[in-house]
Amino acid sequence: MPVESACRPSNSARGTGIGLRLRCLGLAACVVAATAQAPTEPDPFAALDHGLRPSVIAAGQAPPRWSLAERMRHYHVPGVAIALVKNGEVVRAAGYGVREAGTQDKVDGDTLFSVGSISKVATATTTLRLVAQRRLDLDRDVGDYLRRWKLPAAVADAPPPRVSLRMLMSHTSGLGVHGFADYQPNEALPTLVQVLDGQAPAKGEAVRFKHAPGAVVDYSGGGVTVEQLALEDVSGQSLQALAQAQVFAPLGMRRSTFESPLSAARGNIAKAHDLDGDRVALPRGWESFGEGGASGLWTSANDLGRLVGALIKSYQGRGDFLPQPLATAMMTEVSPSVFGLGPRLGGSGQSRYFFHMGANESYLALMEGYPETGDGYVVLTNASNGGVLIDEIRNALADAIMPGARPPVRAVAQRLPPSPDFVGAYRLDPQTPMDLRRATADNFDYPGFRVNVAGDTVELLMAGREQPVRLQSLGPARYVYAGLYTIVFDFRRDAWGKVRGLTVAIPETDSVTYYLRE
């Protein structure tokens, strides 16, 4: 990939280079590269020229081997920043395209992007730093730390349930509110207490209990907002000041901030774009966030790569940023969740990884690390279609640095049309243990759905989705769908030949749910 200038790797070494120009959305791409990688090693970034692919390859097709430039054009994403981590260090960062459509303002490794729910990992890291200092306890009732707001009762005239930081960080607290809306430049920002109580100008509902604490994994930005409040009430500092002292400054994350609204004086900011790649959030060019801990972090590829590297080195016992036992706890699933203390977890052995996606209205992002090998990467984008692009970039980078970690699923041509007795209504079997459901309980959270067969296609019709979900075939009774996770659907036919149910599984998380045929 052509080189135009140098990034600033974590050891402060600097390198320079001259190269060609990449045309992306009709604009020159800026690529920023470091020199820490030996010239004889394969270049993982070469995969961005020819290695992007979907997670599921359609029947009879070869992997498409797309380039990043063509997929940026396809998805109308003006700007992308990527950082590569090896042995726990940022060794290379690159910017592609532009910060703002219609300009020549190039993206580089220090360009600021909103990273949505990746904020939760930075917040969790801040929490664990205070735990290491014995200022917080992971398993103490979080109500002991709260001053400005108290946990609500789950049942009228009953005391609030006991909730711990471990539960809040692993999405097992039982609290609701999955995510939060962005705020436009002309909109007032709520206080943290207004967010928690769902009071104007907050846009969301109040954070209240949906489940008994510890019983279910249910992704909750509301729970992380309670975690943020506990951090601030215990320390007497804002999350921004606390994260600056505990995380950003120690790791040299000089561009990162929880400031909201983000000040234009910070400069080199990737601006917001919609699904068509058009500028939004005008006149400023970016949204704001009322709940920083859950979704309000602004960071760069270089900075976020440093965080990934620091967590890996702490896990491996090669750094003192976090004590190794705490880093290990961070990367150990809290049952029945697929989250550790902040990040999502997946894979096994050398291919085990921690990751988190971020999705605000106009920015999509990914961080991923392999704690056993020391490898990792981050991908930042500045348009609403960035999520599907990130999935393809993620596959290319994983293929390059961890072959076999994310193998493509290859669909097959059906020998016969789908069986007509697949058609019907299916309802969740309440007897499926939560320790088996795990990720499916949060990523396929439907009490029931209907299966339809249209020609050679099996479709799922689910409440809240305008369009049916079309599945690809893996065999006569097995089908697949790829999103954040690859989900496998198996129709279960008994010894009498009758379709009795359907299993929904996420293989990479060892999660499965059973649905009964009605």
VENKA-V365510 format. One record per residue. N is the residue number from 1. RES is the residue in one letter. OMEGA is omega in radians with two decimals (NA if undefined). NEAR is the number of other C-alpha atoms within 12 Angstrom. D_LAST is the distance of its C-alpha to the last C-alpha in whole Angstrom. Layout:
n:N res:RES omega:OMEGA near:NEAR d_last:D_LAST
n:N res:RES omega:OMEGA near:NEAR d_last:D_LAST
//
This chain:
n:1 res:M omega:-3.09 near:31 d_last:55
n:2 res:P omega:-3.07 near:27 d_last:58
n:3 res:V omega:3.13 near:29 d_last:59
n:4 res:E omega:3.11 near:29 d_last:61
n:5 res:S omega:-3.01 near:30 d_last:62
n:6 res:A omega:3.00 near:31 d_last:61
n:7 res:C omega:-3.14 near:40 d_last:58
n:8 res:R omega:-3.10 near:35 d_last:59
n:9 res:P omega:-2.97 near:38 d_last:58
n:10 res:S omega:3.09 near:36 d_last:58
n:11 res:N omega:3.09 near:20 d_last:61
n:12 res:S omega:3.04 near:17 d_last:63
n:13 res:A omega:-3.14 near:19 d_last:64
n:14 res:R omega:3.09 near:19 d_last:64
n:15 res:G omega:3.13 near:23 d_last:64
n:16 res:T omega:3.09 near:19 d_last:65
n:17 res:G omega:3.12 near:19 d_last:64
n:18 res:I omega:-3.13 near:16 d_last:65
n:19 res:G omega:-3.12 near:18 d_last:62
n:20 res:L omega:-3.12 near:15 d_last:61
n:21 res:R omega:3.10 near:22 d_last:59
n:22 res:L omega:3.12 near:28 d_last:55
n:23 res:R omega:-3.11 near:28 d_last:54
n:24 res:C omega:-3.06 near:34 d_last:51
n:25 res:L omega:3.14 near:32 d_last:50
n:26 res:G omega:-3.09 near:23 d_last:53
n:27 res:L omega:-3.13 near:27 d_last:55
n:28 res:A omega:3.09 near:31 d_last:56
n:29 res:A omega:3.07 near:37 d_last:54
n:30 res:C omega:-3.14 near:42 d_last:56
n:31 res:V omega:-3.09 near:42 d_last:55
n:32 res:V omega:-3.02 near:42 d_last:57
n:33 res:A omega:3.06 near:41 d_last:57
n:34 res:A omega:-3.03 near:36 d_last:59
n:35 res:T omega:-3.03 near:27 d_last:61
n:36 res:A omega:-3.09 near:29 d_last:59
n:37 res:Q omega:-3.12 near:24 d_last:58
n:38 res:A omega:-3.06 near:13 d_last:60
n:39 res:P omega:-3.13 near:10 d_last:61
n:40 res:T omega:-3.14 near:7 d_last:60
n:41 res:E omega:3.02 near:13 d_last:57
n:42 res:P omega:-3.12 near:12 d_last:54
n:43 res:D omega:-3.13 near:25 d_last:53
n:44 res:P omega:-3.11 near:38 d_last:49
n:45 res:F omega:3.06 near:41 d_last:50
n:46 res:A omega:3.10 near:24 d_last:51
n:47 res:A omega:3.12 near:27 d_last:47
n:48 res:L omega:3.08 near:40 d_last:47
n:49 res:D omega:-2.99 near:29 d_last:49
n:50 res:H omega:-2.98 near:26 d_last:47
n:51 res:G omega:3.14 near:28 d_last:44
n:52 res:L omega:-3.12 near:36 d_last:41
n:53 res:R omega:3.03 near:38 d_last:38
n:54 res:P omega:3.11 near:36 d_last:34
n:55 res:S omega:3.11 near:35 d_last:32
n:56 res:V omega:3.11 near:34 d_last:30
n:57 res:I omega:-3.10 near:29 d_last:32
n:58 res:A omega:-3.11 near:26 d_last:31
n:59 res:A omega:3.07 near:20 d_last:31
n:60 res:G omega:-3.11 near:14 d_last:35
n:61 res:Q omega:3.01 near:17 d_last:36
n:62 res:A omega:3.05 near:16 d_last:39
n:63 res:P omega:-2.99 near:24 d_last:39
n:64 res:P omega:3.12 near:22 d_last:40
n:65 res:R omega:3.12 near:25 d_last:43
n:66 res:W omega:2.97 near:26 d_last:43
n:67 res:S omega:3.09 near:28 d_last:46
n:68 res:L omega:-3.10 near:46 d_last:45
n:69 res:A omega:-3.10 near:38 d_last:48
n:70 res:E omega:3.13 near:30 d_last:46
n:71 res:R omega:3.01 near:37 d_last:42
n:72 res:M omega:3.08 near:43 d_last:44
n:73 res:R omega:-3.09 near:29 d_last:45
n:74 res:H omega:-3.07 near:21 d_last:42
n:75 res:Y omega:3.13 near:31 d_last:40
n:76 res:H omega:3.09 near:37 d_last:43
n:77 res:V omega:-3.07 near:47 d_last:43
n:78 res:P omega:-3.01 near:54 d_last:47
n:79 res:G omega:3.11 near:60 d_last:48
n:80 res:V omega:2.98 near:56 d_last:46
n:81 res:A omega:-3.08 near:58 d_last:48
n:82 res:I omega:3.02 near:49 d_last:47
n:83 res:A omega:3.13 near:52 d_last:49
n:84 res:L omega:3.13 near:50 d_last:49
n:85 res:V omega:3.03 near:45 d_last:49
n:86 res:K omega:-3.14 near:35 d_last:51
n:87 res:N omega:3.09 near:33 d_last:52
n:88 res:G omega:-3.14 near:35 d_last:51
n:89 res:E omega:3.01 near:40 d_last:53
n:90 res:V omega:-3.10 near:46 d_last:53
n:91 res:V omega:-3.14 near:42 d_last:55
n:92 res:R omega:3.04 near:47 d_last:54
n:93 res:A omega:-3.08 near:51 d_last:53
n:94 res:A omega:3.00 near:46 d_last:52
n:95 res:G omega:-3.12 near:53 d_last:52
n:96 res:Y omega:3.09 near:54 d_last:51
n:97 res:G omega:-2.95 near:46 d_last:51
n:98 res:V omega:3.11 near:42 d_last:52
n:99 res:R omega:-3.09 near:45 d_last:52
n:100 res:E omega:-3.14 near:38 d_last:52
n:101 res:A omega:3.13 near:33 d_last:51
n:102 res:G omega:3.11 near:21 d_last:54
n:103 res:T omega:3.03 near:20 d_last:56
n:104 res:Q omega:-3.10 near:21 d_last:58
n:105 res:D omega:-2.97 near:25 d_last:57
n:106 res:K omega:3.00 near:38 d_last:56
n:107 res:V omega:3.00 near:44 d_last:53
n:108 res:D omega:-3.06 near:41 d_last:54
n:109 res:G omega:3.13 near:48 d_last:53
n:110 res:D omega:3.10 near:44 d_last:55
n:111 res:T omega:3.14 near:45 d_last:53
n:112 res:L omega:3.04 near:45 d_last:51
n:113 res:F omega:2.88 near:58 d_last:47
n:114 res:S omega:-3.07 near:54 d_last:45
n:115 res:V omega:2.98 near:51 d_last:42
n:116 res:G omega:-2.99 near:46 d_last:39
n:117 res:S omega:2.95 near:43 d_last:37
n:118 res:I omega:3.03 near:45 d_last:40
n:119 res:S omega:-3.10 near:46 d_last:42
n:120 res:K omega:3.12 near:49 d_last:39
n:121 res:V omega:3.08 near:47 d_last:41
n:122 res:A omega:3.10 near:54 d_last:44
n:123 res:T omega:3.11 near:51 d_last:44
n:124 res:A omega:3.12 near:50 d_last:42
n:125 res:T omega:3.07 near:45 d_last:46
n:126 res:T omega:3.11 near:45 d_last:48
n:127 res:T omega:-3.10 near:44 d_last:46
n:128 res:L omega:3.04 near:39 d_last:47
n:129 res:R omega:3.11 near:35 d_last:50
n:130 res:L omega:3.05 near:30 d_last:51
n:131 res:V omega:3.13 near:29 d_last:49
n:132 res:A omega:3.13 near:22 d_last:52
n:133 res:Q omega:3.14 near:18 d_last:54
n:134 res:R omega:3.05 near:13 d_last:53
n:135 res:R omega:3.08 near:20 d_last:53
n:136 res:L omega:3.06 near:29 d_last:49
n:137 res:D omega:-3.08 near:27 d_last:47
n:138 res:L omega:-2.99 near:32 d_last:43
n:139 res:D omega:3.04 near:20 d_last:42
n:140 res:R omega:3.08 near:21 d_last:44
n:141 res:D omega:-3.07 near:25 d_last:42
n:142 res:V omega:3.09 near:35 d_last:43
n:143 res:G omega:3.11 near:30 d_last:44
n:144 res:D omega:-3.09 near:24 d_last:47
n:145 res:Y omega:-3.00 near:30 d_last:48
n:146 res:L omega:3.14 near:29 d_last:47
n:147 res:R omega:-3.03 near:19 d_last:49
n:148 res:R omega:-3.02 near:23 d_last:48
n:149 res:W omega:-3.14 near:26 d_last:45
n:150 res:K omega:3.07 near:26 d_last:43
n:151 res:L omega:-3.14 near:38 d_last:39
n:152 res:P omega:3.01 near:27 d_last:38
n:153 res:A omega:3.07 near:23 d_last:36
n:154 res:A omega:3.14 near:23 d_last:32
n:155 res:V omega:-3.11 near:15 d_last:33
n:156 res:A omega:3.08 near:10 d_last:35
n:157 res:D omega:3.08 near:8 d_last:39
n:158 res:A omega:3.10 near:11 d_last:38
n:159 res:P omega:3.10 near:14 d_last:40
n:160 res:P omega:3.08 near:23 d_last:38
n:161 res:P omega:3.09 near:27 d_last:36
n:162 res:R omega:-3.11 near:28 d_last:38
n:163 res:V omega:3.14 near:41 d_last:37
n:164 res:S omega:3.03 near:34 d_last:39
n:165 res:L omega:3.11 near:44 d_last:40
n:166 res:R omega:3.11 near:39 d_last:38
n:167 res:M omega:-3.12 near:43 d_last:35
n:168 res:L omega:-3.06 near:49 d_last:36
n:169 res:M omega:-3.11 near:54 d_last:37
n:170 res:S omega:3.11 near:47 d_last:34
n:171 res:H omega:3.06 near:52 d_last:31
n:172 res:T omega:-3.07 near:44 d_last:30
n:173 res:S omega:-3.04 near:46 d_last:32
n:174 res:G omega:3.13 near:39 d_last:29
n:175 res:L omega:-3.11 near:45 d_last:31
n:176 res:G omega:-3.05 near:37 d_last:29
n:177 res:V omega:-3.12 near:32 d_last:31
n:178 res:H omega:-3.10 near:28 d_last:30
n:179 res:G omega:-3.04 near:37 d_last:33
n:180 res:F omega:3.10 near:37 d_last:35
n:181 res:A omega:3.03 near:30 d_last:37
n:182 res:D omega:3.08 near:36 d_last:40
n:183 res:Y omega:-3.12 near:32 d_last:43
n:184 res:Q omega:-3.05 near:26 d_last:45
n:185 res:P omega:-3.10 near:22 d_last:49
n:186 res:N omega:-3.08 near:17 d_last:50
n:187 res:E omega:3.10 near:20 d_last:47
n:188 res:A omega:3.11 near:20 d_last:48
n:189 res:L omega:3.10 near:27 d_last:47
n:190 res:P omega:2.97 near:28 d_last:46
n:191 res:T omega:3.13 near:25 d_last:47
n:192 res:L omega:3.12 near:36 d_last:45
n:193 res:V omega:3.07 near:31 d_last:44
n:194 res:Q omega:3.07 near:27 d_last:43
n:195 res:V omega:-3.07 near:38 d_last:41
n:196 res:L omega:-3.13 near:41 d_last:39
n:197 res:D omega:3.13 near:28 d_last:39
n:198 res:G omega:-3.10 near:24 d_last:38
n:199 res:Q omega:3.13 near:18 d_last:42
n:200 res:A omega:0.14 near:20 d_last:43
n:201 res:P omega:3.06 near:24 d_last:44
n:202 res:A omega:-3.08 near:27 d_last:41
n:203 res:K omega:-3.04 near:28 d_last:38
n:204 res:G omega:3.09 near:28 d_last:35
n:205 res:E omega:3.14 near:24 d_last:34
n:206 res:A omega:3.10 near:30 d_last:35
n:207 res:V omega:-3.08 near:37 d_last:34
n:208 res:R omega:-3.12 near:33 d_last:33
n:209 res:F omega:3.01 near:32 d_last:30
n:210 res:K omega:-3.09 near:29 d_last:27
n:211 res:H omega:3.00 near:23 d_last:26
n:212 res:A omega:-3.14 near:24 d_last:28
n:213 res:P omega:3.08 near:32 d_last:31
n:214 res:G omega:-3.00 near:31 d_last:30
n:215 res:A omega:-2.96 near:27 d_last:27
n:216 res:V omega:2.91 near:37 d_last:25
n:217 res:V omega:3.13 near:44 d_last:26
n:218 res:D omega:-3.04 near:43 d_last:26
n:219 res:Y omega:-2.99 near:40 d_last:29
n:220 res:S omega:2.93 near:39 d_last:31
n:221 res:G omega:3.08 near:47 d_last:34
n:222 res:G omega:3.12 near:46 d_last:35
n:223 res:G omega:3.11 near:48 d_last:35
n:224 res:V omega:3.07 near:52 d_last:38
n:225 res:T omega:3.01 near:50 d_last:40
n:226 res:V omega:3.06 near:51 d_last:40
n:227 res:E omega:3.11 near:52 d_last:41
n:228 res:Q omega:-3.14 near:50 d_last:44
n:229 res:L omega:3.12 near:42 d_last:45
n:230 res:A omega:3.10 near:45 d_last:46
n:231 res:L omega:-3.09 near:42 d_last:48
n:232 res:E omega:-3.10 near:33 d_last:50
n:233 res:D omega:3.13 near:27 d_last:50
n:234 res:V omega:-3.05 near:27 d_last:51
n:235 res:S omega:-3.02 near:26 d_last:54
n:236 res:G omega:-3.14 near:18 d_last:55
n:237 res:Q omega:3.00 near:18 d_last:54
n:238 res:S omega:3.08 near:28 d_last:52
n:239 res:L omega:-3.14 near:41 d_last:49
n:240 res:Q omega:-3.13 near:33 d_last:52
n:241 res:A omega:-3.11 near:23 d_last:55
n:242 res:L omega:3.13 near:34 d_last:53
n:243 res:A omega:3.11 near:39 d_last:51
n:244 res:Q omega:-3.10 near:28 d_last:54
n:245 res:A omega:-2.99 near:24 d_last:56
n:246 res:Q omega:-3.01 near:32 d_last:54
n:247 res:V omega:-2.99 near:37 d_last:52
n:248 res:F omega:-3.11 near:35 d_last:54
n:249 res:A omega:3.14 near:22 d_last:57
n:250 res:P omega:-3.09 near:23 d_last:57
n:251 res:L omega:-3.12 near:35 d_last:55
n:252 res:G omega:3.11 near:29 d_last:57
n:253 res:M omega:-2.96 near:34 d_last:54
n:254 res:R omega:-3.11 near:28 d_last:57
n:255 res:R omega:-2.95 near:32 d_last:55
n:256 res:S omega:-3.14 near:39 d_last:52
n:257 res:T omega:2.96 near:39 d_last:51
n:258 res:F omega:-3.13 near:40 d_last:49
n:259 res:E omega:3.10 near:31 d_last:51
n:260 res:S omega:0.00 near:31 d_last:50
n:261 res:P omega:3.09 near:31 d_last:51
n:262 res:L omega:3.14 near:35 d_last:52
n:263 res:S omega:3.08 near:20 d_last:55
n:264 res:A omega:-3.12 near:18 d_last:57
n:265 res:A omega:3.11 near:12 d_last:60
n:266 res:R omega:3.06 near:20 d_last:58
n:267 res:G omega:3.10 near:18 d_last:58
n:268 res:N omega:-3.06 near:26 d_last:56
n:269 res:I omega:3.04 near:37 d_last:53
n:270 res:A omega:-3.08 near:50 d_last:50
n:271 res:K omega:-3.00 near:45 d_last:49
n:272 res:A omega:3.11 near:45 d_last:46
n:273 res:H omega:-3.10 near:38 d_last:44
n:274 res:D omega:-3.09 near:30 d_last:41
n:275 res:L omega:3.13 near:27 d_last:39
n:276 res:D omega:-3.11 near:23 d_last:42
n:277 res:G omega:3.11 near:31 d_last:44
n:278 res:D omega:-3.13 near:26 d_last:46
n:279 res:R omega:3.11 near:30 d_last:48
n:280 res:V omega:-3.12 near:28 d_last:46
n:281 res:A omega:-3.13 near:24 d_last:47
n:282 res:L omega:0.10 near:19 d_last:50
n:283 res:P omega:-3.05 near:14 d_last:53
n:284 res:R omega:3.11 near:22 d_last:53
n:285 res:G omega:3.06 near:33 d_last:50
n:286 res:W omega:-3.11 near:39 d_last:48
n:287 res:E omega:3.06 near:44 d_last:45
n:288 res:S omega:-3.01 near:38 d_last:46
n:289 res:F omega:-3.08 near:42 d_last:43
n:290 res:G omega:-3.05 near:42 d_last:44
n:291 res:E omega:-3.00 near:48 d_last:42
n:292 res:G omega:-3.06 near:49 d_last:44
n:293 res:G omega:-3.11 near:51 d_last:42
n:294 res:A omega:-3.00 near:49 d_last:39
n:295 res:S omega:-2.96 near:48 d_last:40
n:296 res:G omega:-3.10 near:47 d_last:44
n:297 res:L omega:2.92 near:45 d_last:45
n:298 res:W omega:-3.12 near:51 d_last:48
n:299 res:T omega:3.14 near:47 d_last:49
n:300 res:S omega:3.09 near:47 d_last:50
n:301 res:A omega:3.11 near:52 d_last:49
n:302 res:N omega:-3.09 near:50 d_last:52
n:303 res:D omega:-3.10 near:49 d_last:51
n:304 res:L omega:3.03 near:56 d_last:48
n:305 res:G omega:3.09 near:48 d_last:49
n:306 res:R omega:3.10 near:50 d_last:51
n:307 res:L omega:3.09 near:49 d_last:48
n:308 res:V omega:-3.13 near:49 d_last:46
n:309 res:G omega:-3.13 near:45 d_last:49
n:310 res:A omega:3.12 near:42 d_last:50
n:311 res:L omega:3.09 near:55 d_last:47
n:312 res:I omega:-3.10 near:44 d_last:47
n:313 res:K omega:3.08 near:34 d_last:51
n:314 res:S omega:3.11 near:32 d_last:50
n:315 res:Y omega:-3.11 near:34 d_last:47
n:316 res:Q omega:-3.14 near:27 d_last:50
n:317 res:G omega:-3.10 near:22 d_last:53
n:318 res:R omega:-3.13 near:21 d_last:55
n:319 res:G omega:-3.11 near:21 d_last:55
n:320 res:D omega:-3.14 near:21 d_last:56
n:321 res:F omega:2.97 near:35 d_last:53
n:322 res:L omega:3.01 near:36 d_last:51
n:323 res:P omega:-3.07 near:27 d_last:51
n:324 res:Q omega:3.11 near:25 d_last:50
n:325 res:P omega:3.11 near:20 d_last:48
n:326 res:L omega:3.10 near:33 d_last:46
n:327 res:A omega:3.09 near:36 d_last:46
n:328 res:T omega:3.08 near:28 d_last:44
n:329 res:A omega:3.12 near:29 d_last:42
n:330 res:M omega:-3.05 near:42 d_last:41
n:331 res:M omega:3.06 near:40 d_last:39
n:332 res:T omega:-3.08 near:31 d_last:38
n:333 res:E omega:3.04 near:34 d_last:34
n:334 res:V omega:-3.05 near:33 d_last:33
n:335 res:S omega:0.11 near:31 d_last:30
n:336 res:P omega:-3.06 near:32 d_last:27
n:337 res:S omega:2.93 near:43 d_last:29
n:338 res:V omega:3.06 near:44 d_last:30
n:339 res:F omega:2.87 near:40 d_last:33
n:340 res:G omega:3.10 near:37 d_last:36
n:341 res:L omega:-3.12 near:44 d_last:38
n:342 res:G omega:-3.07 near:50 d_last:38
n:343 res:P omega:2.90 near:42 d_last:37
n:344 res:R omega:-3.10 near:41 d_last:34
n:345 res:L omega:3.13 near:38 d_last:34
n:346 res:G omega:3.10 near:34 d_last:33
n:347 res:G omega:3.14 near:31 d_last:34
n:348 res:S omega:3.13 near:22 d_last:36
n:349 res:G omega:3.14 near:14 d_last:40
n:350 res:Q omega:-3.12 near:19 d_last:42
n:351 res:S omega:3.11 near:28 d_last:39
n:352 res:R omega:-3.09 near:31 d_last:38
n:353 res:Y omega:2.93 near:41 d_last:38
n:354 res:F omega:-3.11 near:43 d_last:38
n:355 res:F omega:2.98 near:41 d_last:37
n:356 res:H omega:2.99 near:38 d_last:36
n:357 res:M omega:3.01 near:39 d_last:35
n:358 res:G omega:-3.07 near:43 d_last:37
n:359 res:A omega:2.88 near:37 d_last:36
n:360 res:N omega:-2.99 near:41 d_last:38
n:361 res:E omega:-3.01 near:37 d_last:38
n:362 res:S omega:-3.11 near:43 d_last:41
n:363 res:Y omega:3.06 near:55 d_last:41
n:364 res:L omega:-3.04 near:42 d_last:39
n:365 res:A omega:3.09 near:50 d_last:40
n:366 res:L omega:2.89 near:48 d_last:39
n:367 res:M omega:-3.13 near:51 d_last:41
n:368 res:E omega:3.11 near:49 d_last:40
n:369 res:G omega:3.09 near:51 d_last:42
n:370 res:Y omega:-2.96 near:38 d_last:42
n:371 res:P omega:3.14 near:41 d_last:44
n:372 res:E omega:-3.09 near:29 d_last:45
n:373 res:T omega:-3.09 near:26 d_last:47
n:374 res:G omega:-3.12 near:36 d_last:48
n:375 res:D omega:3.06 near:41 d_last:47
n:376 res:G omega:3.11 near:48 d_last:45
n:377 res:Y omega:3.03 near:53 d_last:45
n:378 res:V omega:3.12 near:49 d_last:44
n:379 res:V omega:-3.13 near:55 d_last:43
n:380 res:L omega:3.13 near:59 d_last:44
n:381 res:T omega:-3.07 near:57 d_last:43
n:382 res:N omega:3.06 near:57 d_last:44
n:383 res:A omega:-3.01 near:47 d_last:42
n:384 res:S omega:3.10 near:36 d_last:38
n:385 res:N omega:-3.05 near:36 d_last:37
n:386 res:G omega:-3.07 near:44 d_last:38
n:387 res:G omega:-3.14 near:36 d_last:35
n:388 res:V omega:3.06 near:34 d_last:34
n:389 res:L omega:-3.13 near:44 d_last:38
n:390 res:I omega:-3.14 near:47 d_last:38
n:391 res:D omega:3.14 near:37 d_last:35
n:392 res:E omega:3.08 near:41 d_last:37
n:393 res:I omega:3.14 near:47 d_last:40
n:394 res:R omega:3.12 near:46 d_last:39
n:395 res:N omega:-3.13 near:40 d_last:38
n:396 res:A omega:-3.12 near:39 d_last:41
n:397 res:L omega:3.11 near:41 d_last:43
n:398 res:A omega:3.11 near:37 d_last:41
n:399 res:D omega:-3.07 near:30 d_last:42
n:400 res:A omega:-3.02 near:30 d_last:45
n:401 res:I omega:3.14 near:32 d_last:46
n:402 res:M omega:-3.11 near:30 d_last:43
n:403 res:P omega:-3.13 near:16 d_last:42
n:404 res:G omega:-3.12 near:20 d_last:39
n:405 res:A omega:3.13 near:28 d_last:38
n:406 res:R omega:-3.10 near:32 d_last:35
n:407 res:P omega:3.09 near:25 d_last:35
n:408 res:P omega:3.00 near:30 d_last:33
n:409 res:V omega:-3.07 near:30 d_last:30
n:410 res:R omega:3.09 near:26 d_last:31
n:411 res:A omega:-3.14 near:28 d_last:28
n:412 res:V omega:3.04 near:23 d_last:28
n:413 res:A omega:-3.13 near:22 d_last:29
n:414 res:Q omega:3.13 near:23 d_last:26
n:415 res:R omega:3.10 near:14 d_last:27
n:416 res:L omega:3.06 near:15 d_last:25
n:417 res:P omega:3.10 near:19 d_last:22
n:418 res:P omega:-3.09 near:29 d_last:19
n:419 res:S omega:-3.12 near:27 d_last:17
n:420 res:P omega:-3.14 near:21 d_last:15
n:421 res:D omega:2.92 near:23 d_last:12
n:422 res:F omega:-3.05 near:36 d_last:11
n:423 res:V omega:3.08 near:26 d_last:10
n:424 res:G omega:3.13 near:27 d_last:7
n:425 res:A omega:3.14 near:25 d_last:6
n:426 res:Y omega:-3.14 near:31 d_last:6
n:427 res:R omega:-3.11 near:27 d_last:7
n:428 res:L omega:3.05 near:29 d_last:10
n:429 res:D omega:-3.08 near:25 d_last:11
n:430 res:P omega:3.13 near:17 d_last:14
n:431 res:Q omega:3.10 near:14 d_last:15
n:432 res:T omega:-3.11 near:21 d_last:16
n:433 res:P omega:-3.14 near:20 d_last:20
n:434 res:M omega:3.10 near:27 d_last:22
n:435 res:D omega:3.01 near:25 d_last:24
n:436 res:L omega:-3.10 near:28 d_last:22
n:437 res:R omega:3.07 near:37 d_last:20
n:438 res:R omega:-3.05 near:40 d_last:24
n:439 res:A omega:3.13 near:42 d_last:24
n:440 res:T omega:3.13 near:42 d_last:20
n:441 res:A omega:-3.11 near:36 d_last:20
n:442 res:D omega:-3.05 near:31 d_last:23
n:443 res:N omega:2.97 near:28 d_last:23
n:444 res:F omega:-2.97 near:36 d_last:19
n:445 res:D omega:-3.13 near:25 d_last:18
n:446 res:Y omega:3.09 near:25 d_last:15
n:447 res:P omega:3.11 near:22 d_last:12
n:448 res:G omega:3.13 near:28 d_last:10
n:449 res:F omega:3.11 near:30 d_last:10
n:450 res:R omega:3.07 near:28 d_last:10
n:451 res:V omega:3.09 near:33 d_last:11
n:452 res:N omega:3.04 near:26 d_last:14
n:453 res:V omega:3.14 near:23 d_last:17
n:454 res:A omega:-3.07 near:19 d_last:20
n:455 res:G omega:3.12 near:14 d_last:23
n:456 res:D omega:-3.02 near:20 d_last:23
n:457 res:T omega:2.99 near:27 d_last:21
n:458 res:V omega:-3.09 near:36 d_last:18
n:459 res:E omega:3.00 near:29 d_last:17
n:460 res:L omega:3.08 near:34 d_last:15
n:461 res:L omega:-3.02 near:24 d_last:15
n:462 res:M omega:3.12 near:23 d_last:15
n:463 res:A omega:3.11 near:16 d_last:17
n:464 res:G omega:3.10 near:13 d_last:20
n:465 res:R omega:-3.09 near:11 d_last:21
n:466 res:E omega:-3.09 near:9 d_last:23
n:467 res:Q omega:3.07 near:11 d_last:22
n:468 res:P omega:3.06 near:21 d_last:19
n:469 res:V omega:-3.11 near:27 d_last:20
n:470 res:R omega:-3.09 near:23 d_last:21
n:471 res:L omega:3.04 near:34 d_last:21
n:472 res:Q omega:-3.01 near:35 d_last:23
n:473 res:S omega:2.95 near:34 d_last:23
n:474 res:L omega:-3.11 near:28 d_last:24
n:475 res:G omega:-3.06 near:24 d_last:23
n:476 res:P omega:-3.11 near:27 d_last:21
n:477 res:A omega:-3.11 near:30 d_last:18
n:478 res:R omega:-3.07 near:29 d_last:19
n:479 res:Y omega:-3.03 near:37 d_last:20
n:480 res:V omega:3.04 near:40 d_last:22
n:481 res:Y omega:-3.12 near:34 d_last:23
n:482 res:A omega:2.98 near:30 d_last:26
n:483 res:G omega:3.03 near:23 d_last:27
n:484 res:L omega:3.00 near:31 d_last:29
n:485 res:Y omega:2.97 near:34 d_last:27
n:486 res:T omega:-3.05 near:34 d_last:26
n:487 res:I omega:-3.09 near:34 d_last:22
n:488 res:V omega:-3.10 near:36 d_last:20
n:489 res:F omega:3.13 near:37 d_last:17
n:490 res:D omega:3.02 near:32 d_last:16
n:491 res:F omega:-3.05 near:37 d_last:13
n:492 res:R omega:-3.12 near:25 d_last:13
n:493 res:R omega:-3.06 near:21 d_last:14
n:494 res:D omega:-3.07 near:12 d_last:15
n:495 res:A omega:3.07 near:8 d_last:18
n:496 res:W omega:3.11 near:8 d_last:17
n:497 res:G omega:-3.07 near:13 d_last:16
n:498 res:K omega:3.03 near:17 d_last:12
n:499 res:V omega:-3.07 near:26 d_last:10
n:500 res:R omega:-3.07 near:26 d_last:8
n:501 res:G omega:-3.05 near:33 d_last:8
n:502 res:L omega:3.02 near:37 d_last:11
n:503 res:T omega:3.09 near:35 d_last:14
n:504 res:V omega:-3.01 near:43 d_last:16
n:505 res:A omega:2.97 near:33 d_last:20
n:506 res:I omega:-2.98 near:33 d_last:23
n:507 res:P omega:-3.04 near:27 d_last:26
n:508 res:E omega:3.11 near:27 d_last:29
n:509 res:T omega:-3.12 near:35 d_last:28
n:510 res:D omega:-3.08 near:27 d_last:26
n:511 res:S omega:-3.14 near:34 d_last:23
n:512 res:V omega:3.06 near:33 d_last:19
n:513 res:T omega:3.13 near:40 d_last:16
n:514 res:Y omega:3.06 near:34 d_last:13
n:515 res:Y omega:3.13 near:36 d_last:9
n:516 res:L omega:3.03 near:30 d_last:6
n:517 res:R omega:3.13 near:27 d_last:4
n:518 res:E omega:NA near:20 d_last:0
//
